[in-house]
Amino acid sequence: MSPEPLQNMQSTFPLLSVLIWLPIVGGLVTLAFGNQRAGAARWFATAVAILTLAVSVPLLTGFDYATAAMQFVEDKAWIPAYDIRYHLGADGISVALIVLTTLTTVLAMIGAWTSIDKRVSQYYAAFLILEGLMVGVFAALDAVLFYVFFEGMLIPMFIIIGVWGGPRRVYASIKFFLYTFLGSLFMLIGLIYLYLKGGSWQLADMYALPLTATEQMWLFFGFLVAFAVKVPMFPVHTWLPDAHVEAPTAGSVILAAIMLKIGGYGFLRFVLPIVPDAGAEWAWLVIALSLIAVIYVGLVALAQDDMKKLIAYSSVSHMGFVTLGTFIAFGLVRDYGNTDAARLGLQGAMVQMISHGFVSGAMFSCVGVLYDRMHTRMIKDYGGVANVMPWFAAFVVLFAMANSGLPGTSGFVGEFMVILASFQKHPLIAFAAATTLIIGAAYTLWLVKRTIWGEVGNAHVAELEDINPREAFVLGVFAAGVLLLGVWPKPLTDLMEPSIAHLATQIASSKL
């Protein structure tokens, strides 16, 4: 296997560095506003987030869609004694996730405009710093740099949940931190081993490093634990519902829309290219766990009485498609030599990641709209919301349809691609995966029926006011993303296709 397709396409302007450090520096400046100038802190932090989104646009306009090479590359010595480098770059996969990050951060911050009134500057600063660190994860081409960003982003999210969360926020934040931190230690051990064996921290060098079957197996399980917790996969998913329930609305939006994707991204960037033979051998395990997540966790969602917890379990179920599409590719390439189907599965996994970013972010935003008005997330406290909030109800129903996988929405595209690829591996796998169309519709429509439709549930619901222009803007952008990706996914798939094709060739290449 040759690392040539990942060779540098050097950038004259440090675009990725700006995208990482602009929000981080902006977050530190936001802290200086203190508690006395909350309004100014909000405006400044939101302006920084909007500027970061604007700076991310050249990633799309200046991107060469015809190559799998890393673009916008920056490569400087960082810790020369250990050959650790400040090495950044982006391919189509990275670009899609970076732009999703910058867009969602703006929407989350605008959505939280009035919901936080204590320690406002610290709250917005935490989100900006978190944004910069997440962009760093998607852009890092040095393993140590990746690990620093990967661990660093835990800190602002830990603070966001622990300071501005609900009544059990301390429990939820500590559980979130311990799960993700302990899981990533296994990844660190694996990265150190690869460095000691190959003498380089660069991902491209790790891709080319020959490894025995035993080495690959141990590395595979080290990476699996780290990224499975992040996705999160069954059975290490239990931290997510607690974190979502206790997190403030904007925290839930970022957690669901971006941070969960880092687990899927880790599988694509580390497991598939570095340990392809172990991945092929143990793909059945990940496929089985993915199907359990799709079916069992979907049924768990059906039993929830808290809106946020229901959507959190829904996220675990839908993210099962990401891992299913990723690992079904091994069998399609190795067992059947069907590279086209493998690419379809990998594309489906990536489209599902982007789609889930829009849909889950939108649904948590909708819960936040209701919570800001009634300060309860319990389904039984609502009923007949459509009678008093018709515009809001229209958005909720759209996002519910997307969450159910309705054709014409983004929720259908990625799942359909993964099911189609799975069918070419084995019809039973496709059938099991397709049950999400029934289970997902069951818990989502059951939620809508009990909260949105019917007679007005009580006097508190009767007093609700429909969404204001700020809320309509946030939900409108999410709705545009859901519909655009649902009816016209081609720009996204074209962006990622060369990188996905190269990934398929890496899967096909044995290191034994």
C-alpha positions in Angstrom: 0.0 0.0 0.0 1.4 3.3 -1.0 1.0 6.5 1.0 1.4 8.7 -2.1 -2.3 9.8 -2.3 -1.9 11.4 1.1 1.1 13.4 0.2 1.0 17.1 0.9 -0.8 19.7 -1.2 0.8 22.6 0.6 -1.2 25.7 1.4 0.2 29.2 1.2 -2.4 30.6 3.7 -2.7 28.7 7.0 -6.5 28.3 6.6 -6.8 25.3 9.0 -4.7 27.0 11.7 -7.0 30.0 11.5 -10.1 27.8 11.8 -8.6 26.1 14.9 -7.1 29.2 16.7 -9.5 31.9 15.8 -12.3 30.5 18.0 -9.9 29.4 20.7 -8.4 32.9 20.9 -11.8 34.4 20.6 -13.0 32.2 23.5 -10.1 33.5 25.7 -11.0 37.1 24.8 -14.7 36.4 25.6 -13.6 35.4 29.1 -12.2 38.9 29.6 -15.7 40.4 29.3 -16.5 38.9 32.8 -19.9 38.6 34.4 -20.7 42.4 34.2 -20.9 42.6 30.4 -22.9 39.5 29.5 -24.6 41.1 26.4 -21.3 42.2 24.9 -19.9 38.7 25.5 -22.8 37.1 23.7 -22.4 39.5 20.7 -18.6 39.1 20.5 -18.6 35.3 20.8 -21.4 34.9 18.2 -19.5 37.3 15.9 -16.3 35.1 16.3 -18.3 32.0 15.5 -19.9 33.6 12.4 -16.4 34.7 11.3 -15.1 31.2 11.8 -18.0 29.9 9.6 -17.1 32.4 6.9 -13.4 31.4 7.0 -14.5 27.7 6.6 -16.2 28.5 3.2 -12.9 28.6 1.3 -12.4 24.9 2.3 -15.3 24.2 -0.1 -14.6 26.8 -2.8 -10.8 26.1 -2.9 -11.0 22.3 -2.6 -9.8 20.1 -5.5 -12.7 17.5 -5.8 -10.6 15.3 -8.1 -8.0 14.0 -5.6 -7.8 12.1 -2.4 -4.7 14.0 -1.4 -4.6 16.0 1.8 -5.2 19.7 1.0 -4.6 23.0 2.8 -1.6 21.2 4.4 0.5 22.9 7.1 3.6 21.1 8.4 5.9 22.6 11.0 8.2 21.1 13.6 6.6 21.1 17.1 8.7 18.8 19.4 11.7 17.9 17.2 13.3 15.6 19.7 10.4 13.1 19.2 9.6 14.1 15.6 6.2 15.4 16.7 4.9 17.9 14.2 2.2 20.5 13.9 0.9 18.8 10.8 -2.6 19.7 9.5 -4.5 18.8 6.3 -8.0 18.1 5.1 -9.5 15.7 2.6 -13.2 15.5 1.6 -14.1 13.7 4.7 -12.5 16.3 7.0 -13.8 19.2 5.0 -17.4 18.0 5.4 -17.1 17.6 9.1 -15.2 20.9 9.7 -17.9 22.8 7.8 -20.6 21.0 9.8 -18.8 22.0 13.0 -18.5 25.7 12.2 -22.2 25.9 11.0 -23.6 24.0 14.0 -21.6 26.1 16.5 -23.2 29.3 15.1 -26.7 27.8 15.3 -26.1 26.4 18.9 -24.8 29.8 20.1 -27.7 31.8 18.6 -30.1 29.2 19.9 -28.8 29.7 23.5 -29.1 33.5 23.3 -31.6 33.9 26.1 -31.4 30.5 27.9 -28.2 31.2 29.9 -28.1 34.2 32.3 -25.3 33.1 34.7 -21.6 33.2 33.8 -22.5 34.1 30.3 -19.0 35.0 29.1 -17.6 31.7 30.4 -20.4 29.8 28.7 -19.8 31.3 25.3 -16.0 31.0 25.7 -16.3 27.3 26.4 -18.2 26.8 23.2 -15.7 28.7 21.1 -12.7 26.9 22.6 -14.6 23.6 22.0 -15.2 24.5 18.4 -11.5 25.1 17.8 -10.5 21.9 19.4 -13.0 19.9 17.4 -11.8 21.4 14.1 -8.3 20.4 15.2 -9.4 16.8 15.6 -10.7 16.7 12.0 -7.5 18.4 10.6 -4.6 16.7 12.5 -2.3 14.5 10.5 0.1 13.9 13.4 -1.0 11.3 15.9 0.1 13.3 19.0 -1.5 16.4 17.7 -4.7 14.4 17.1 -4.6 13.0 20.6 -4.1 16.5 22.2 -7.1 17.9 20.4 -9.1 14.7 21.0 -8.6 14.9 24.8 -8.6 18.7 25.0 -12.2 19.0 23.7 -13.4 16.9 26.7 -12.5 19.8 29.0 -14.9 22.5 27.7 -17.7 20.0 27.3 -17.1 18.7 30.8 -17.4 22.3 32.1 -20.5 23.1 30.0 -22.3 20.1 31.4 -21.0 20.4 35.0 -21.6 24.2 35.4 -24.7 24.9 33.3 -26.4 21.5 33.3 -29.4 20.1 35.2 -29.8 18.9 38.7 -27.6 15.8 38.2 -25.0 17.7 36.2 -22.0 16.7 38.3 -22.7 13.0 38.0 -23.4 13.3 34.3 -20.2 15.4 33.6 -17.9 13.0 35.6 -19.4 10.0 33.9 -19.0 11.6 30.5 -15.4 12.5 31.2 -14.4 9.1 32.7 -15.9 7.0 29.9 -14.3 9.0 27.1 -11.0 9.7 28.9 -10.4 6.0 29.9 -11.4 4.8 26.5 -8.9 7.1 24.7 -6.0 5.8 26.9 -6.1 2.6 24.9 -5.7 4.6 21.8 -2.8 6.4 23.2 -1.1 3.1 24.1 -1.6 2.0 20.5 -0.2 5.2 19.0 2.9 4.9 21.2 3.4 1.3 20.0 3.1 2.4 16.4 5.7 5.2 17.0 8.1 2.8 18.7 7.8 0.4 15.8 7.9 2.8 12.9 9.7 5.9 14.3 7.1 8.3 13.1 3.9 10.0 14.5 2.7 10.9 11.0 -0.6 9.1 10.0 0.6 8.6 6.5 3.7 6.7 7.8 1.5 4.6 10.1 -0.7 3.7 7.1 2.4 2.3 5.4 3.8 0.5 8.4 3.8 -3.4 8.1 2.1 -5.1 11.1 1.7 -8.7 12.0 -1.8 -10.2 12.6 -1.2 -10.2 16.4 -0.1 -6.6 16.4 -3.1 -5.6 14.4 -5.5 -7.4 16.7 -4.2 -5.6 19.8 -4.2 -2.2 18.0 -7.7 -2.9 16.6 -9.2 -3.4 20.1 -7.3 -0.4 21.5 -8.8 1.8 18.8 -12.2 0.1 19.0 -12.5 0.9 22.7 -11.5 4.6 22.2 -13.8 5.3 19.3 -16.7 3.0 20.3 -17.1 5.1 23.5 -17.1 8.2 21.4 -19.8 7.1 18.8 -21.1 5.7 21.3 -21.6 2.0 20.4 -23.5 -0.5 22.5 -22.7 -1.4 25.3 -20.5 1.6 26.1 -23.3 4.1 25.3 -24.8 4.6 28.8 -22.9 7.9 29.4 -24.7 9.6 26.5 -28.4 9.8 27.8 -27.2 11.1 31.2 -24.9 13.7 29.4 -27.7 14.8 27.1 -30.4 15.0 29.8 -28.2 17.2 32.1 -26.5 19.3 29.4 -27.9 22.7 28.4 -29.6 22.7 25.0 -26.6 24.1 23.1 -24.4 21.5 24.8 -26.7 18.7 23.6 -26.7 20.1 20.1 -22.9 20.1 19.8 -22.6 16.8 21.6 -25.0 15.1 19.2 -24.2 16.9 16.0 -20.4 17.0 16.2 -18.7 15.1 19.1 -20.4 11.8 18.4 -19.0 12.0 14.8 -15.5 12.0 16.1 -15.9 8.3 16.9 -17.0 7.5 13.4 -14.2 9.7 12.0 -11.6 7.9 14.2 -12.7 4.5 12.6 -12.2 5.9 9.1 -8.9 7.7 9.9 -7.2 5.1 12.1 -8.8 1.6 12.1 -9.5 1.1 8.4 -6.1 2.2 7.1 -3.8 1.2 10.0 -5.1 -2.3 10.8 -7.0 -3.5 7.7 -6.5 -7.2 8.4 -7.7 -7.1 12.0 -10.5 -4.9 10.8 -11.6 -7.5 8.3 -11.2 -10.3 10.9 -13.3 -8.6 13.6 -15.7 -6.7 11.4 -18.4 -9.2 12.4 -18.2 -8.0 16.0 -18.7 -4.4 15.1 -21.5 -5.2 12.7 -23.2 -7.3 15.4 -22.9 -4.4 18.0 -24.1 -1.9 15.4 -27.3 -4.0 14.7 -27.9 -4.3 18.5 -27.7 -0.5 18.7 -30.0 0.0 15.8 -32.7 -2.5 17.1 -32.3 -2.8 20.9 -31.4 0.8 21.7 -34.2 1.9 19.4 -36.7 -0.1 21.5 -35.2 1.5 24.6 -36.0 4.9 23.1 -39.6 3.8 22.7 -39.9 3.5 26.5 -38.6 6.9 27.5 -40.7 9.6 29.2 -38.1 12.4 28.9 -37.9 14.0 25.5 -34.1 14.5 25.7 -33.5 11.0 26.8 -35.6 9.6 23.9 -33.6 11.6 21.4 -30.3 10.6 23.0 -31.2 6.9 22.6 -32.3 7.7 19.1 -28.8 9.1 18.4 -27.2 5.8 19.6 -29.5 3.9 17.3 -28.9 6.1 14.2 -25.1 6.2 14.8 -25.3 2.4 14.6 -25.6 2.9 10.8 -22.3 4.8 10.8 -20.4 1.9 12.2 -22.4 -0.7 10.2 -21.7 1.1 6.9 -18.0 1.5 7.9 -17.3 -2.1 8.8 -19.6 -3.8 6.2 -17.1 -2.5 3.7 -14.5 -5.0 4.9 -16.6 -8.0 4.0 -17.6 -6.5 0.7 -14.0 -5.9 -0.3 -12.3 -8.9 1.2 -14.9 -11.6 0.7 -16.6 -10.6 -2.5 -14.1 -8.2 -4.1 -17.0 -5.7 -4.4 -15.2 -2.3 -4.1 -18.2 -0.4 -5.5 -20.5 -1.8 -2.7 -17.9 -1.0 -0.1 -17.6 2.6 -1.3 -21.4 2.8 -1.1 -21.3 1.6 2.5 -18.6 4.1 3.4 -20.4 6.9 1.6 -23.6 6.0 3.4 -21.8 6.1 6.8 -20.5 9.6 6.1 -23.8 10.9 4.7 -25.5 9.5 7.8 -22.9 11.3 10.0 -23.7 14.7 8.3 -27.4 14.0 8.2 -27.5 13.0 11.9 -25.7 16.3 12.7 -28.6 18.2 11.2 -31.4 16.1 12.4 -30.2 15.5 16.0 -29.1 19.1 16.4 -32.5 20.2 15.2 -34.4 17.9 17.5 -32.4 19.0 20.6 -33.0 22.6 19.5 -36.7 21.9 19.4 -36.7 20.4 22.9 -34.7 23.5 24.0 -37.5 25.8 22.6 -40.1 24.0 24.7 -37.9 23.8 27.8 -37.2 27.6 27.7 -40.9 28.2 27.9 -42.1 25.5 30.3 -38.9 24.3 32.1 -39.8 20.6 31.8 -38.7 17.9 29.3 -41.3 15.3 30.4 -43.6 14.2 27.6 -46.6 14.0 29.9 -46.4 17.7 30.6 -47.3 18.6 27.0 -50.0 17.8 24.5 -51.6 19.8 21.7 -48.7 22.2 21.2 -49.6 22.5 17.5 -52.7 24.4 18.6 -50.7 27.3 20.1 -47.4 27.0 18.2 -48.2 26.1 14.6 -44.9 27.2 13.1 -42.9 25.3 15.7 -45.1 22.3 15.2 -44.3 22.3 11.4 -40.6 22.2 12.1 -41.0 19.4 14.7 -42.9 17.3 12.3 -40.4 17.8 9.5 -37.5 16.8 11.8 -39.5 13.9 13.1 -40.0 12.7 9.5 -36.3 13.0 8.9 -35.5 11.1 12.1 -37.9 8.3 10.8 -36.1 8.1 7.5 -38.7 9.6 5.2 -37.6 9.8 1.6 -36.8 13.4 0.6 -35.1 14.1 3.9 -31.5 13.6 4.8 -32.4 10.8 7.3 -33.3 8.6 4.4 -30.2 9.0 2.2 -27.4 7.7 4.4 -29.5 4.9 5.9 -30.7 3.7 2.5 -27.1 3.6 1.2 -25.9 1.6 4.2 -28.9 -0.8 3.9 -28.2 -1.2 0.1 -24.5 -2.0 0.8 -25.5 -4.4 3.6 -27.8 -6.3 1.3 -24.9 -7.1 -0.9 -23.1 -8.6 2.1 -26.1 -10.6 3.4 -29.8 -9.9 3.1 -30.4 -10.7 6.8 -28.0 -7.9 7.8 -29.9 -5.5 5.6 -33.2 -6.7 7.0 -32.1 -6.2 10.6 -30.8 -2.7 9.8 -34.0 -1.8 7.9 -36.1 -2.5 11.1 -34.9 1.0 12.2 -37.4 2.4 9.7 -40.2 0.8 11.8 -38.7 1.3 15.3 -37.5 4.8 14.5 -40.9 5.8 13.2 -42.5 4.3 16.3 -40.6 6.2 18.9 -40.4 9.5 16.9 -44.1 9.6 15.9 -45.1 8.4 19.4 -43.2 11.4 20.7 -44.9 13.8 18.2 -48.3 12.4 18.9 -48.1 12.9 22.6 -46.5 16.4 22.5 -47.6 18.1 19.3 -51.0 16.7 18.3 -54.4 16.4 20.1 -56.1 18.7 22.4 -54.2 21.3 24.4 -52.8 19.3 27.3 -53.0 21.9 30.2 -53.2 25.5 31.0 -49.4 25.9 30.7 -49.4 24.6 27.1 -52.3 27.0 26.4 -50.2 30.0 27.3 -47.2 29.0 25.0 -46.1 31.5 22.4 -44.9 30.5 19.0 -41.3 30.7 18.0 -39.7 34.1 17.6 -37.5 35.1 14.6 -34.3 34.0 16.3 -35.6 30.5 16.9 -37.2 30.4 13.5 -33.8 31.2 11.9 -32.0 28.4 13.8 -34.6 25.8 13.0 -34.9 27.1 9.5 -31.2 26.5 8.8 -31.4 23.0 10.2 -34.5 22.4 8.0 -32.7 23.6 4.9 -29.8 21.3 5.6 -32.2 18.3 6.2 -34.1 19.0 2.9 -31.2 19.9 0.7 -29.2 16.8 1.7 -32.4 14.8 1.3 -33.2 15.8 -2.3 -29.7 16.7 -3.5 -26.9 14.7 -1.7 -24.6 14.8 -4.8 -22.4 17.8 -3.8 -21.6 16.0 -0.5 -20.9 12.6 -2.1 -18.8 14.3 -4.8 -16.8 16.1 -2.1 -16.0 12.8 -0.3 -15.8 10.3 -3.2 -12.0 10.4 -3.9 -11.2 10.0 -0.2 -13.8 7.2 0.2 -12.4 5.4 -2.9 -8.8 5.7 -1.5 -10.1 4.3 1.8 -11.6 1.3 0.0 -8.2 0.6 -1.6 -6.6 0.7 1.8 -9.1 -1.8 3.2 -8.4 -4.1 0.3 -4.6 -4.0 0.9 -3.3 -6.6 3.3 -0.3 -5.8 5.6 0.4 -9.5 6.2 
